[in-house]
Amino acid sequence: MTDKVPVTNLAGVSIAIDARTIRHPGTGVYGYLKGAVQCLLETHAQVSLLTNFPTDNYQKLFSAAEWVAFGSRRNLIWDQYDLPRLLRKRSFDLYWAPANNGIPFLPVKRTWTISTTHDLVPLKLPKMYLYRRPLFALPYLLWTSAAMLSSDTVFTNSESSAHDIRRAFRRRATIIPPVFDDLPSSAATRLVPVDIRNKTYVVYNGGLDPRKNVPNLLAGFAIAAHEWQGLRLVLVGSGYTTFDSAIENLGISKKVVRTGYVDEETRWAIIKAAVAMAYPSLYEGFGLPLLEAFAVGTPVLTAANSSLPEVAGDAAVYVDPRDPASIARGILELRDPEIAADLRTKGMKRHLHFDPAVSRERLVVELLKAAQRGKGRSSRRSHV
């Protein structure tokens, strides 16, 4: 692993960041924002975090940054009206929207704007996200179009997402793997909850989004558990009571454990003690849970679609996520100790391939380039 602090320095560069996702701890966009802001502060950038809600409960996370709360609580009004007014009033070198939305349609000429489009999942799975969800579809199409048409620079997380962006919008995206904190290589077994400690279980740590494919995972697990006696499925996090009926109908009520909310240390301990992490997602812009499993030596089961093979390489058992029988066969394959041991070794190597220090350096270099382009554009305008 390389040094944590990037070599490149952003001293003197002022960066305004849409920080509204700071209210959603535990999500991928929260982790992305948190890691990026910490990186920028370490490289001496002048960071201003912009929100449309009071920030008293969040300021201690980044006390070295300026917090600016303003404008409407309605996000579209904030994006398209309040935010441009602030950017015209203040003299930032860069404005960065790191969570798919937050770019004004009308250009703010004095500030170089950067968007991060993590993925185009709703466009790739429109039946699931757009066709019957107009209250989501219309804002999504607006903010995605604004990011593609009005951003000066577009960031994304993977070759897969960059390819999707290029095909859909004819727009080049700069690929920077997620800037996350160093993942732990160990976790204390004593922190595993008592009801699953020393038990044989597969862990799922992906959340409730429809593309995460929990119903098919449950169906596949039910098939595998019939043959693999004593096997359990542990669902980490809150909200899984929505699947109670499906779990009961599959006859696996006594084999599925819902942890509810757990702190980070406990979450890591649960992942490390699992016989495998199951992540048969239908589509991903990156797939950070795979790296989390690799970091603590847990074998991975996932799907061969989108960015998942790009992240997992040869360090996973691949299944058809739409076929419960395929998921079951993948789970049962991990019962073989030689296969599991091989995947642990390959997973640790794969984890090192995504060194977070490299991502941090890449991010800082690209932001410095953007700041220089922005200053060059302003200089040209001043001579017109």
N, C-alpha and C positions, 0 to 999 in steps of 0.2 A: 504494500500500500504506500502511496505517496504522501507527502506532507499534507496536512489538512488545509492550511491556508494557501490559496493560490498565489503564484508568483506575481501575476499582473496586479497592478494597483489602480484603484478607481478614485483616488484622492482628487477632489475638485470637481467630480462629476455629480450633478444633482439628478436624482431619480425619484419620480413620483410613482407609486405602485398602488393599484387597486387592491386593497386589503380586506375586502368584505368577507372573504372566505375564512377569515380568522375566527369567525363565529361557529365554525363547523369542525371542531377537533375530531380526529379519528378518520377523516376522509382523505382521499388521495390529494385533492387540491389544497387542503390545509397543510399537509406534509410538504407539498411542493413549495407553497408560499413560505412556510416557516424556514425550510432549508435555504431557499434563495435569499431571503432577507438577511439571515444570519451570515451568509457568504458575503453579501454586499457590505454589511457593516464591518466585517473582518477586513475587507479590502478598502475601507475608509471612504466609501461613497457617502454622499449626503442623501440620506433616505427619508422620504416623506411618505407615510402610509395613509391612504385616503379611504374613508368610509362614509356611510350615510347613517350611522348610528353612534351613540355615545361610546367612548373607548376606555372609560375608566377601568374596566375589568380586564383590559387587554394590554395596557401600556407597559406593564411590568415585563411582558414577554420580550419587548424590544425598547428598553428605556433610552437607548442611544438614538433612536429614530424620532423624527417629528411625526406626531399623529394629527391628522386634519379631518374632523368630522363636519360634514356640511350637506346641504341639499335634501331632496325628497327621499322618503323611505321607499318610494316606488322605484325599483331598479332601472326600468326603462327610461323614466324621466331623468333619473340621476345620470345614466349613461349618456343620454343624447342632449340634455339641456344643461344641467348643473355642472357636470364634469368639464365640458368644453369651456364654459365661462371661467372656471377656476384655472384651467390650463392657459387661457389667454391672459389671465390676470397675473399669474405667477410665471417666473422664468426658470422652468425646469429644462435641463438638457434632454431628458428622456421621460416618457410616460410608458409604463409597462402594465398590461392587463394579463395576469398570469393564470386566469381560470376560465378560459374559453369565451367569456363575455367581457364587456367593459370598454369597448372601442366606440367612439362617436362616429357616426356616418360622415358628418361634415368635418373636413380636415382641420387640424389645429396647426397652422403653418409654423409657429415658432417652436414647437416641441416635436421631436422625433418620436413617433408612436410605435410600440412593439406589442404584439399580441402573442399569447401562447395558445395554440389550438391543440389540445392534447390528443384529440381523435375526432373522427366524423361518425361516431357510432349511430346517432339518429338517422343520418343519411344512408348509412349502410344497412340499417334495420328499420326502415320506415314504418312497416306494419306494427312494430312493437312500440315505437316512440311518437310517430307523427300523425298517422292517418286518423286516429280517433281521439287525439289529444290536442285539440286546437289551442287550448290555453297554454300548452307547452310549445307546440309546433310554431306558432307565430313569433313569439319572442326568440326562440332558438334560431329560426331562419333569419331574423333581423340581426341578431348579434353575430351570427356566423358570417353573414354577408358583409357586415361592417368590418369584421376582422380581416376578411379576405380582400375587400376592395379598398379599405381606408388605412390599414396599417402600413407603416413604412417597412417594418420587418416582421416576419412571422416565424416564431419558434414552434417546434414540435418535439415529441419524445423519441420517435423511432423511425426507421426506414419505412415501415409499413404505413404509418400515419402520413409521412411526407409523400409517399406514393399516392395515397388517397386524396390528399390536398391538391397535388399536381394534376391528377385526372379530373377532379371535380371542378377546380377553379383556375387551372392553368397558372398556379401560383407556386413559386419556389419557397420551401420552408427550410430553415436552418435546424438541423437535428442536434439537440442537446439532451442526452438522457437525464431523467429527473435528478435534480439536485437535492439529495436527501442526506440526513445525518448518517454517520458511520453505523452500519448495522452490527449488533453484537454477535460475537462468535460463541457465546455461552449464555446459559440461563439457569437459574437455580431450580432444581427439581422440587425442592420443598415448597415452591410457590404454586405448583400445580394444584388446582382444587382437589379436595379430598375425594370427591365422588368419582374422579377419573384418574387419580394418582395410582400408578402401577397397573393401569388398565391398558388394553390394546385398542387404540382408536385412530381413526382418520380424522384430520382436522380440516374445517372449512373456515376461512377468514376473509370472505369476499364481499359481504354486505348483501343488501336486498334488491339491488338494481335488477330489473328483469333479464338483462343480458347475462347476468352471472349464472343463470341456469340452475337455480336451486331445486326446482321440481324434478328435473332429470337426474340431478345428483342424488336426491332422496330415493328416486326409483331405482337407480343403479346400485346404490348402497343396499337397498332392501334385497336385491338379487344376490349380491356378494355376501351379505351377512348370513344368508340362509346356508351358505357353504362354509364360511369362515366363522366358526363358532366363537363367541366371546367378543367379536369385533363391535366397536361402537363408532358412531359419528358424532363429533363435537362441533357444534355451531358456535363460533365465538362472536359475542356482541349481542346487541338488543334487537328486538323486533321480530324474532323468528316464530313467535306465536301465530303469525299469519299462516304458517304452514301446518298448524296443529291437525287440521282435518286430513290433509294429505298424509301426514305421518301416521295417524291412526288407521287410515284406510289401507296403508301399506303394511300394517302390522308390525311397526318398528318403534312403537312408543317407548318401550323399555330400552331401546338400543341407541336412541338419539338424546344427546345431552346439550341443552342450551345454557351457555354460561352466563348470559346477561352481560351487562357492562363489566369489563375487567380493566385494571390499570395496565400500563405498558409492560411492566416487569412480569406480571402474571401472564399476559398474552404471549410474550416471548417464551416463557416456561412451557406453556401449553403447546406451542408450535414445536419446540425442541423435543418434547416427550412423545410426540405423535409418531406412528409408524409411517405416515405419509401426509402430505398436504394435497387435498383434492381441489382443483381449480379448473373445472371444465367450462370455462366461459365461452360465450358465443362470439364475443368480439372484444378486443382490448387495444388501447392506444399504447400501452406498455406492459403492465402486469407486475407491479411491484411485489405483490404477495409471493411470487415465485422467488425473487431475490431474498425475501425475508426467510423463506424456507431453506434456501441454499446456505444462507449465512449461519444457520444453526445446525446444518447437517441433516435436514429432514428431506427424504425423497419426495418427488413431485409427480403428480398426475395432472395433465392439462390437455388442452386441445390444440390441434395443428392448424390454427387459423390466425389471421391478423398478425399482431406483433409477438404472439406467444412463442413460436419457434425461434424468432430472432433473439428473445431473451433467454429461453431455456436451452437452446442448442441440443446437444446430445444428452442432456442431464435430466430427462423426463420420460415418463411413460405417456404416450399420446393416445387419445381416444377420440371417438366421434361424439361431440357434446350433445348431439340431438338423439342419440341412441343409448338408452339406459343399459342395454345389454353390453355395449362396448365399454361403458363406464365401469360396469361390474367386472368385466374381464380385466380391465386395467387395475382395478383395486386388488383383485386376486393375484395378478402378476406380482404385485409388491409383497405378497406373502413369502416369496422366495428370498431367503436371506442373502444369497449371492447377488441377485438383482438389486436388492435394497442397498447392499454395501457398495456396489458399483455406482449407483446413482448418488449416494452420499459423497463419494470421492469426486465424481464429475460435477456435482452441484457446488461443492466448495471451490473448484476451479472456475466454474461459471460465475460465481459471486465475485471473484477477484477480477474477472474480465470487466465488470462494471464498477470500477473503482470510483467512489463518489468524489474523491479529490480531483480526478480527471474531469468529471462533469462540472465541478465548481470552477476549475480553471477555464474550461471551454465557455462557460456562461460569462465569466468576467471578460474574457477576450472579446466575445461577440458584443457585449454591452459597450465596451470601450470603442470598438469599431463603429457602432451605431452613434455614439456620442460624437465621434469625430466627423461622421457623415452629416449629422445634424448641424454641427457648427460650420461645416463647409457650405451647406445649403443656405444657412443664415447669412454667411459672409457674401455669397453670390448675390443674394437678394438685396443686401445693403448697397451693392454697387450698381444695381439696375436703376 
